[in-house]
Amino acid sequence: MSLEHTRRTYEEFGREDPLYAVLTTPEFRHGANEARFFETGREEIARVLARVDVLAPGLARASALDFGCGVGRLTQALADHFGEAVGVDIASSMVERARACNRHGDRVRYVVNTVDDLRVFPSDSFDFVYSNISLQHSPPDAGKRYIAEFLRLLRPGGVAAFQVPNGPPIPATGLGAWWYRLRRQHVRRLWKRLRGKVAYEMHHIPRGEVEAILAAGGATLLAADPVGHRPGRNFMYFAQRPAAGS
């Protein structure tokens, strides 16, 4: 499955209706209620950091990365809590809007990244990496590489918090792989478009595979918090890189 497909989709969303593409509720259509849109980001980051304070007390707050930043809804909120906040997104149209909405000057910057790694950033760059409602829109193989990259980017003692849906193992080849790709990249998008909804693709990564990536990267899984109303179908993972000398 091609990451280029994801890039083209979100370039279009960024040009046509970026706020609604991020939060698909009618109140944000066509740029309406921008102030409330960014307020939801501040509320979300406050909740997440309160959870981090319980799981990893004393987390350093020099720098944070917002993966899949869109127009900067969460990046701007992270800048309220960290000395520097960086947003990265696959779509230049989204990043262009994010830069126009920046209210934190040089303490916030935005980066376009169109490949399935994060080598644009050096290792040990961030105390906190956050991603919500983003990994699920990239093909699973790319999503798994991004999770491994989150760990590389963390400083010792740093924490990554990221959401991704759970599901059964995905066939790598054969008819099963073809059927998964057809449903997730094409049929689902067409069905949403016919219903007048945002036509994005949706993917999952089995929880066991997420945990294996974290273990291979030497991270400690602090928690896997259920998300949504369907038990076992979606998680927010909190993982910590060991502190120096531990």
DAVEN-V937842 format. One record per residue. RES is the residue in one small letter. PHI is phi in radians with two decimals (NA if undefined). D_FIRST is the distance of its C-alpha to the first C-alpha in whole Angstrom. Layout:
# DAVEN-V937842
((RES:PHI:D_FIRST) (RES:PHI:D_FIRST))
This chain:
# DAVEN-V937842
((m:NA:0) (s:-1.63:4) (l:-1.23:7) (e:-1.05:9) (h:-1.06:8) (t:-1.13:10) (r:-1.05:12) (r:-1.07:13) (t:-1.03:14) (y:-1.41:16) (e:-1.10:18) (e:-1.15:19) (f:-1.05:20) (g:-1.11:22) (r:-1.41:24) (e:-1.65:25) (d:-2.83:25) (p:-1.16:24) (l:-1.14:26) (y:-1.18:25) (a:-1.16:21) (v:-1.43:22) (l:-2.08:25) (t:-1.48:24) (t:-2.07:28) (p:-0.98:30) (e:-1.12:33) (f:-1.87:30) (r:-1.13:29) (h:0.96:30) (g:1.38:31) (a:-1.25:34) (n:0.98:35) (e:-1.05:34) (a:-1.06:36) (r:-1.16:35) (f:-0.98:31) (f:-1.27:32) (e:-1.12:35) (t:-1.07:32) (g:-1.15:30) (r:-1.12:34) (e:-1.13:34) (e:-1.13:31) (i:-1.13:31) (a:-1.05:35) (r:-1.14:34) (v:-1.14:31) (l:-1.21:34) (a:-1.11:36) (r:-1.17:34) (v:-1.09:34) (d:-1.07:37) (v:-1.36:38) (l:-1.39:35) (a:-2.44:36) (p:-1.01:39) (g:1.45:40) (l:-0.97:37) (a:-1.10:37) (r:-2.29:36) (a:-1.43:36) (s:-2.62:32) (a:-2.42:29) (l:-2.03:26) (d:-1.87:24) (f:-1.54:20) (g:1.30:18) (c:-1.25:22) (g:1.00:22) (v:-1.61:25) (g:1.59:27) (r:-0.96:28) (l:-1.61:28) (t:-1.08:28) (q:-1.06:32) (a:-1.19:32) (l:-1.08:32) (a:-1.14:34) (d:-1.28:37) (h:-2.10:37) (f:-2.17:35) (g:-1.11:37) (e:-2.44:34) (a:-2.26:31) (v:-2.12:27) (g:-1.92:25) (v:-2.26:21) (d:-2.59:19) (i:-1.41:16) (a:-1.92:18) (s:-1.14:21) (s:-1.15:22) (m:-1.16:22) (v:-1.13:24) (e:-1.03:26) (r:-1.17:27) (a:-1.06:27) (r:-1.11:30) (a:-1.19:32) (c:-1.66:32) (n:-1.15:33) (r:-2.07:37) (h:-2.12:37) (g:1.04:37) (d:-1.26:36) (r:-1.32:36) (v:-2.14:32) (r:-2.45:30) (y:-2.19:26) (v:-2.28:23) (v:-1.62:20) (n:-2.41:18) (t:-1.91:14) (v:-1.94:13) (d:-1.60:12) (d:-2.52:15) (l:-2.16:19) (r:-1.17:21) (v:-1.07:22) (f:-1.98:24) (p:-1.27:27) (s:-1.06:27) (d:1.04:30) (s:-1.68:29) (f:-2.35:29) (d:-1.44:31) (f:-2.53:29) (v:-2.11:25) (y:-2.27:24) (s:-2.61:21) (n:-2.41:21) (i:0.79:19) (s:-2.31:16) (l:-0.96:14) (q:-1.14:13) (h:-1.73:12) (s:-1.83:9) (p:-0.94:6) (p:-0.98:8) (d:-1.09:8) (a:-1.16:9) (g:-1.03:11) (k:-1.16:13) (r:-1.16:14) (y:-1.10:15) (i:-1.05:17) (a:-1.07:19) (e:-1.19:19) (f:-0.95:21) (l:-1.16:24) (r:-1.08:24) (l:-1.38:25) (l:-1.27:28) (r:-1.32:31) (p:-0.94:33) (g:1.49:34) (g:-1.26:31) (v:-2.20:29) (a:-1.93:26) (a:-2.17:25) (f:-2.58:22) (q:-1.83:20) (v:-2.73:17) (p:-1.13:18) (n:-1.73:18) (g:-3.13:17) (p:-1.25:17) (p:-0.96:16) (i:-1.79:12) (p:-1.02:12) (a:-1.45:11) (t:-2.51:11) (g:1.44:13) (l:-1.10:14) (g:-1.09:13) (a:-1.17:10) (w:-1.10:10) (w:-1.18:12) (y:-1.06:10) (r:-1.09:7) (l:-1.06:10) (r:-1.18:12) (r:-1.38:10) (q:-1.66:8) (h:-2.16:11) (v:-1.07:14) (r:-1.09:15) (r:-1.10:15) (l:-1.09:17) (w:-1.10:19) (k:-1.16:20) (r:-1.08:20) (l:-1.10:23) (r:-1.65:25) (g:1.30:25) (k:-1.89:23) (v:-1.11:20) (a:-1.65:17) (y:-1.74:14) (e:-1.51:11) (m:-2.37:12) (h:-2.25:11) (h:-2.37:13) (i:-2.29:14) (p:-0.98:17) (r:-0.99:20) (g:-1.03:21) (e:-1.26:18) (v:-1.07:19) (e:-1.11:23) (a:-1.16:22) (i:-1.10:20) (l:-1.11:23) (a:-1.12:26) (a:-1.12:24) (g:-1.50:24) (g:1.33:28) (a:-1.60:28) (t:-1.73:30) (l:-1.36:28) (l:-1.42:31) (a:-2.94:30) (a:-2.25:27) (d:-1.48:28) (p:-1.07:27) (v:-2.14:26) (g:1.50:27) (h:-1.89:29) (r:-2.01:27) (p:-0.94:28) (g:1.41:25) (r:-1.70:22) (n:-2.78:22) (f:-2.38:23) (m:-1.81:24) (y:-1.66:24) (f:-2.11:27) (a:-2.28:27) (q:-2.15:30) (r:-1.35:30) (p:-0.97:33) (a:-1.19:36) (a:-1.01:38) (g:1.47:40) (s:-1.59:39))
